[in-house]
Amino acid sequence: MALKTVPFDPAEHLRSPEDQAELLTDALATGDAAYIANALGTIVRARGMSGVARGAGVTREALYKSLTLKGDPKLTTFMSVLRTMKLQLTARPAAPAGRVRKGARAGNRRGVRASTAA
């Protein structure tokens, strides 16, 4: 008997802004631009591509194209999409890789996370 599969769309399971922020936070933590663009695209699809594109001032087609694994959205597009979805980026120091000596500085590495706007 052949195994039947059904398409899976993660956008259908990202209902809450908290879940969406968690996905974007995970993507940002990797530093992988393709994953970040794809994660943002998934969140945009969960919210409604046309409405987000309109709010961000870009065409729906351009947004689809830029928010894929092969896409590379401009920073202005990225920030407009976040603003439209009422998400904000915040920066915090990254956790030290190892034990830091007392009095030693951990360096200037930074982590970034997404959060829902209040």
PyMOL commands that place a pseudoatom at each C-alpha (Angstrom):
pseudoatom trace, name=CA, resn=MET, resi=1, chain=A, elem=C, hetatm=0, pos=[0.000, 0.000, 0.000]
pseudoatom trace, name=CA, resn=ALA, resi=2, chain=A, elem=C, hetatm=0, pos=[1.442, 3.367, -1.018]
pseudoatom trace, name=CA, resn=LEU, resi=3, chain=A, elem=C, hetatm=0, pos=[1.958, 6.021, 1.603]
pseudoatom trace, name=CA, resn=LYS, resi=4, chain=A, elem=C, hetatm=0, pos=[-0.117, 9.127, 0.940]
pseudoatom trace, name=CA, resn=THR, resi=5, chain=A, elem=C, hetatm=0, pos=[1.191, 12.487, 2.032]
pseudoatom trace, name=CA, resn=VAL, resi=6, chain=A, elem=C, hetatm=0, pos=[-0.423, 15.889, 2.227]
pseudoatom trace, name=CA, resn=PRO, resi=7, chain=A, elem=C, hetatm=0, pos=[1.266, 19.247, 1.735]
pseudoatom trace, name=CA, resn=PHE, resi=8, chain=A, elem=C, hetatm=0, pos=[2.379, 20.931, 4.946]
pseudoatom trace, name=CA, resn=ASP, resi=9, chain=A, elem=C, hetatm=0, pos=[2.255, 24.704, 5.243]
pseudoatom trace, name=CA, resn=PRO, resi=10, chain=A, elem=C, hetatm=0, pos=[3.816, 25.977, 8.480]
pseudoatom trace, name=CA, resn=ALA, resi=11, chain=A, elem=C, hetatm=0, pos=[2.014, 29.312, 8.003]
pseudoatom trace, name=CA, resn=GLU, resi=12, chain=A, elem=C, hetatm=0, pos=[-1.234, 27.529, 8.905]
pseudoatom trace, name=CA, resn=HIS, resi=13, chain=A, elem=C, hetatm=0, pos=[0.179, 26.767, 12.365]
pseudoatom trace, name=CA, resn=LEU, resi=14, chain=A, elem=C, hetatm=0, pos=[1.564, 30.205, 13.262]
pseudoatom trace, name=CA, resn=ARG, resi=15, chain=A, elem=C, hetatm=0, pos=[-1.588, 31.812, 14.575]
pseudoatom trace, name=CA, resn=SER, resi=16, chain=A, elem=C, hetatm=0, pos=[-0.372, 33.932, 17.490]
pseudoatom trace, name=CA, resn=PRO, resi=17, chain=A, elem=C, hetatm=0, pos=[2.047, 36.875, 17.354]
pseudoatom trace, name=CA, resn=GLU, resi=18, chain=A, elem=C, hetatm=0, pos=[4.051, 35.137, 20.081]
pseudoatom trace, name=CA, resn=ASP, resi=19, chain=A, elem=C, hetatm=0, pos=[4.510, 32.009, 17.937]
pseudoatom trace, name=CA, resn=GLN, resi=20, chain=A, elem=C, hetatm=0, pos=[5.477, 34.185, 14.981]
pseudoatom trace, name=CA, resn=ALA, resi=21, chain=A, elem=C, hetatm=0, pos=[7.997, 36.148, 17.065]
pseudoatom trace, name=CA, resn=GLU, resi=22, chain=A, elem=C, hetatm=0, pos=[9.467, 32.879, 18.348]
pseudoatom trace, name=CA, resn=LEU, resi=23, chain=A, elem=C, hetatm=0, pos=[10.038, 31.615, 14.790]
pseudoatom trace, name=CA, resn=LEU, resi=24, chain=A, elem=C, hetatm=0, pos=[11.678, 34.881, 13.749]
pseudoatom trace, name=CA, resn=THR, resi=25, chain=A, elem=C, hetatm=0, pos=[13.821, 34.897, 16.909]
pseudoatom trace, name=CA, resn=ASP, resi=26, chain=A, elem=C, hetatm=0, pos=[15.023, 31.382, 16.122]
pseudoatom trace, name=CA, resn=ALA, resi=27, chain=A, elem=C, hetatm=0, pos=[15.852, 32.371, 12.546]
pseudoatom trace, name=CA, resn=LEU, resi=28, chain=A, elem=C, hetatm=0, pos=[17.721, 35.500, 13.646]
pseudoatom trace, name=CA, resn=ALA, resi=29, chain=A, elem=C, hetatm=0, pos=[19.729, 33.489, 16.178]
pseudoatom trace, name=CA, resn=THR, resi=30, chain=A, elem=C, hetatm=0, pos=[21.151, 31.329, 13.382]
pseudoatom trace, name=CA, resn=GLY, resi=31, chain=A, elem=C, hetatm=0, pos=[22.437, 34.294, 11.387]
pseudoatom trace, name=CA, resn=ASP, resi=32, chain=A, elem=C, hetatm=0, pos=[21.389, 32.453, 8.212]
pseudoatom trace, name=CA, resn=ALA, resi=33, chain=A, elem=C, hetatm=0, pos=[19.961, 35.082, 5.843]
pseudoatom trace, name=CA, resn=ALA, resi=34, chain=A, elem=C, hetatm=0, pos=[18.019, 32.506, 3.802]
pseudoatom trace, name=CA, resn=TYR, resi=35, chain=A, elem=C, hetatm=0, pos=[16.365, 31.085, 6.928]
pseudoatom trace, name=CA, resn=ILE, resi=36, chain=A, elem=C, hetatm=0, pos=[15.548, 34.592, 8.198]
pseudoatom trace, name=CA, resn=ALA, resi=37, chain=A, elem=C, hetatm=0, pos=[13.917, 35.591, 4.883]
pseudoatom trace, name=CA, resn=ASN, resi=38, chain=A, elem=C, hetatm=0, pos=[12.019, 32.294, 4.687]
pseudoatom trace, name=CA, resn=ALA, resi=39, chain=A, elem=C, hetatm=0, pos=[10.821, 32.557, 8.301]
pseudoatom trace, name=CA, resn=LEU, resi=40, chain=A, elem=C, hetatm=0, pos=[9.607, 36.108, 7.715]
pseudoatom trace, name=CA, resn=GLY, resi=41, chain=A, elem=C, hetatm=0, pos=[7.864, 34.908, 4.543]
pseudoatom trace, name=CA, resn=THR, resi=42, chain=A, elem=C, hetatm=0, pos=[6.103, 32.162, 6.499]
pseudoatom trace, name=CA, resn=ILE, resi=43, chain=A, elem=C, hetatm=0, pos=[4.941, 34.711, 9.071]
pseudoatom trace, name=CA, resn=VAL, resi=44, chain=A, elem=C, hetatm=0, pos=[3.740, 37.078, 6.348]
pseudoatom trace, name=CA, resn=ARG, resi=45, chain=A, elem=C, hetatm=0, pos=[1.742, 34.259, 4.726]
pseudoatom trace, name=CA, resn=ALA, resi=46, chain=A, elem=C, hetatm=0, pos=[0.209, 33.461, 8.133]
pseudoatom trace, name=CA, resn=ARG, resi=47, chain=A, elem=C, hetatm=0, pos=[-0.891, 37.093, 8.460]
pseudoatom trace, name=CA, resn=GLY, resi=48, chain=A, elem=C, hetatm=0, pos=[-2.000, 37.545, 4.849]
pseudoatom trace, name=CA, resn=MET, resi=49, chain=A, elem=C, hetatm=0, pos=[0.463, 38.391, 2.082]
pseudoatom trace, name=CA, resn=SER, resi=50, chain=A, elem=C, hetatm=0, pos=[-1.658, 41.031, 0.335]
pseudoatom trace, name=CA, resn=GLY, resi=51, chain=A, elem=C, hetatm=0, pos=[-2.381, 43.062, 3.463]
pseudoatom trace, name=CA, resn=VAL, resi=52, chain=A, elem=C, hetatm=0, pos=[1.213, 42.985, 4.661]
pseudoatom trace, name=CA, resn=ALA, resi=53, chain=A, elem=C, hetatm=0, pos=[2.513, 43.926, 1.201]
pseudoatom trace, name=CA, resn=ARG, resi=54, chain=A, elem=C, hetatm=0, pos=[0.086, 46.848, 1.048]
pseudoatom trace, name=CA, resn=GLY, resi=55, chain=A, elem=C, hetatm=0, pos=[1.098, 48.012, 4.541]
pseudoatom trace, name=CA, resn=ALA, resi=56, chain=A, elem=C, hetatm=0, pos=[4.794, 47.690, 3.720]
pseudoatom trace, name=CA, resn=GLY, resi=57, chain=A, elem=C, hetatm=0, pos=[4.424, 49.601, 0.460]
pseudoatom trace, name=CA, resn=VAL, resi=58, chain=A, elem=C, hetatm=0, pos=[5.610, 46.808, -1.834]
pseudoatom trace, name=CA, resn=THR, resi=59, chain=A, elem=C, hetatm=0, pos=[3.838, 44.595, -4.339]
pseudoatom trace, name=CA, resn=ARG, resi=60, chain=A, elem=C, hetatm=0, pos=[2.653, 41.178, -3.289]
pseudoatom trace, name=CA, resn=GLU, resi=61, chain=A, elem=C, hetatm=0, pos=[4.776, 39.597, -6.014]
pseudoatom trace, name=CA, resn=ALA, resi=62, chain=A, elem=C, hetatm=0, pos=[7.923, 41.413, -4.850]
pseudoatom trace, name=CA, resn=LEU, resi=63, chain=A, elem=C, hetatm=0, pos=[7.268, 40.333, -1.280]
pseudoatom trace, name=CA, resn=TYR, resi=64, chain=A, elem=C, hetatm=0, pos=[6.771, 36.694, -2.298]
pseudoatom trace, name=CA, resn=LYS, resi=65, chain=A, elem=C, hetatm=0, pos=[10.008, 36.803, -4.277]
pseudoatom trace, name=CA, resn=SER, resi=66, chain=A, elem=C, hetatm=0, pos=[12.127, 38.412, -1.567]
pseudoatom trace, name=CA, resn=LEU, resi=67, chain=A, elem=C, hetatm=0, pos=[10.846, 36.313, 1.346]
pseudoatom trace, name=CA, resn=THR, resi=68, chain=A, elem=C, hetatm=0, pos=[11.944, 32.877, 0.182]
pseudoatom trace, name=CA, resn=LEU, resi=69, chain=A, elem=C, hetatm=0, pos=[15.001, 30.720, 0.804]
pseudoatom trace, name=CA, resn=LYS, resi=70, chain=A, elem=C, hetatm=0, pos=[16.579, 32.251, -2.308]
pseudoatom trace, name=CA, resn=GLY, resi=71, chain=A, elem=C, hetatm=0, pos=[15.281, 35.762, -1.624]
pseudoatom trace, name=CA, resn=ASP, resi=72, chain=A, elem=C, hetatm=0, pos=[17.312, 38.618, -0.240]
pseudoatom trace, name=CA, resn=PRO, resi=73, chain=A, elem=C, hetatm=0, pos=[15.013, 41.400, 0.943]
pseudoatom trace, name=CA, resn=LYS, resi=74, chain=A, elem=C, hetatm=0, pos=[16.353, 44.915, 1.283]
pseudoatom trace, name=CA, resn=LEU, resi=75, chain=A, elem=C, hetatm=0, pos=[16.643, 46.106, 4.855]
pseudoatom trace, name=CA, resn=THR, resi=76, chain=A, elem=C, hetatm=0, pos=[13.997, 48.760, 4.179]
pseudoatom trace, name=CA, resn=THR, resi=77, chain=A, elem=C, hetatm=0, pos=[11.571, 46.049, 3.008]
pseudoatom trace, name=CA, resn=PHE, resi=78, chain=A, elem=C, hetatm=0, pos=[12.417, 43.886, 6.014]
pseudoatom trace, name=CA, resn=MET, resi=79, chain=A, elem=C, hetatm=0, pos=[11.807, 46.753, 8.444]
pseudoatom trace, name=CA, resn=SER, resi=80, chain=A, elem=C, hetatm=0, pos=[8.582, 47.844, 6.686]
pseudoatom trace, name=CA, resn=VAL, resi=81, chain=A, elem=C, hetatm=0, pos=[7.218, 44.306, 6.887]
pseudoatom trace, name=CA, resn=LEU, resi=82, chain=A, elem=C, hetatm=0, pos=[8.060, 44.060, 10.586]
pseudoatom trace, name=CA, resn=ARG, resi=83, chain=A, elem=C, hetatm=0, pos=[6.452, 47.446, 11.278]
pseudoatom trace, name=CA, resn=THR, resi=84, chain=A, elem=C, hetatm=0, pos=[3.304, 46.437, 9.372]
pseudoatom trace, name=CA, resn=MET, resi=85, chain=A, elem=C, hetatm=0, pos=[3.040, 43.237, 11.413]
pseudoatom trace, name=CA, resn=LYS, resi=86, chain=A, elem=C, hetatm=0, pos=[3.687, 45.106, 14.676]
pseudoatom trace, name=CA, resn=LEU, resi=87, chain=A, elem=C, hetatm=0, pos=[6.906, 43.174, 15.334]
pseudoatom trace, name=CA, resn=GLN, resi=88, chain=A, elem=C, hetatm=0, pos=[10.073, 44.828, 16.533]
pseudoatom trace, name=CA, resn=LEU, resi=89, chain=A, elem=C, hetatm=0, pos=[13.701, 43.777, 16.684]
pseudoatom trace, name=CA, resn=THR, resi=90, chain=A, elem=C, hetatm=0, pos=[15.732, 44.190, 19.814]
pseudoatom trace, name=CA, resn=ALA, resi=91, chain=A, elem=C, hetatm=0, pos=[19.395, 43.513, 20.405]
pseudoatom trace, name=CA, resn=ARG, resi=92, chain=A, elem=C, hetatm=0, pos=[20.959, 41.945, 23.461]
pseudoatom trace, name=CA, resn=PRO, resi=93, chain=A, elem=C, hetatm=0, pos=[24.440, 40.697, 24.216]
pseudoatom trace, name=CA, resn=ALA, resi=94, chain=A, elem=C, hetatm=0, pos=[25.013, 37.132, 23.092]
pseudoatom trace, name=CA, resn=ALA, resi=95, chain=A, elem=C, hetatm=0, pos=[25.620, 34.535, 25.759]
pseudoatom trace, name=CA, resn=PRO, resi=96, chain=A, elem=C, hetatm=0, pos=[29.338, 33.999, 26.274]
pseudoatom trace, name=CA, resn=ALA, resi=97, chain=A, elem=C, hetatm=0, pos=[30.722, 30.963, 24.468]
pseudoatom trace, name=CA, resn=GLY, resi=98, chain=A, elem=C, hetatm=0, pos=[32.672, 29.818, 27.500]
pseudoatom trace, name=CA, resn=ARG, resi=99, chain=A, elem=C, hetatm=0, pos=[33.476, 30.834, 31.007]
pseudoatom trace, name=CA, resn=VAL, resi=100, chain=A, elem=C, hetatm=0, pos=[34.521, 34.476, 31.237]
pseudoatom trace, name=CA, resn=ARG, resi=101, chain=A, elem=C, hetatm=0, pos=[37.123, 35.424, 33.818]
pseudoatom trace, name=CA, resn=LYS, resi=102, chain=A, elem=C, hetatm=0, pos=[35.979, 37.859, 36.450]
pseudoatom trace, name=CA, resn=GLY, resi=103, chain=A, elem=C, hetatm=0, pos=[36.727, 41.363, 35.236]
pseudoatom trace, name=CA, resn=ALA, resi=104, chain=A, elem=C, hetatm=0, pos=[37.223, 40.237, 31.634]
pseudoatom trace, name=CA, resn=ARG, resi=105, chain=A, elem=C, hetatm=0, pos=[34.983, 41.627, 28.926]
pseudoatom trace, name=CA, resn=ALA, resi=106, chain=A, elem=C, hetatm=0, pos=[32.975, 39.198, 26.859]
pseudoatom trace, name=CA, resn=GLY, resi=107, chain=A, elem=C, hetatm=0, pos=[33.576, 41.172, 23.664]
pseudoatom trace, name=CA, resn=ASN, resi=108, chain=A, elem=C, hetatm=0, pos=[31.112, 42.912, 21.433]
pseudoatom trace, name=CA, resn=ARG, resi=109, chain=A, elem=C, hetatm=0, pos=[29.185, 39.968, 19.995]
pseudoatom trace, name=CA, resn=ARG, resi=110, chain=A, elem=C, hetatm=0, pos=[25.501, 40.727, 19.812]
pseudoatom trace, name=CA, resn=GLY, resi=111, chain=A, elem=C, hetatm=0, pos=[22.404, 38.559, 19.609]
pseudoatom trace, name=CA, resn=VAL, resi=112, chain=A, elem=C, hetatm=0, pos=[19.142, 39.730, 18.083]
pseudoatom trace, name=CA, resn=ARG, resi=113, chain=A, elem=C, hetatm=0, pos=[15.636, 38.677, 18.904]
pseudoatom trace, name=CA, resn=ALA, resi=114, chain=A, elem=C, hetatm=0, pos=[12.188, 39.558, 17.706]
pseudoatom trace, name=CA, resn=SER, resi=115, chain=A, elem=C, hetatm=0, pos=[9.358, 40.487, 19.990]
pseudoatom trace, name=CA, resn=THR, resi=116, chain=A, elem=C, hetatm=0, pos=[5.816, 41.594, 19.603]
pseudoatom trace, name=CA, resn=ALA, resi=117, chain=A, elem=C, hetatm=0, pos=[5.244, 45.322, 19.934]
pseudoatom trace, name=CA, resn=ALA, resi=118, chain=A, elem=C, hetatm=0, pos=[3.351, 46.400, 22.984]
for i in range(1, 118): cmd.bond("trace and resi %d" % i, "trace and resi %d" % (i + 1))
show_as sticks, trace
zoom trace
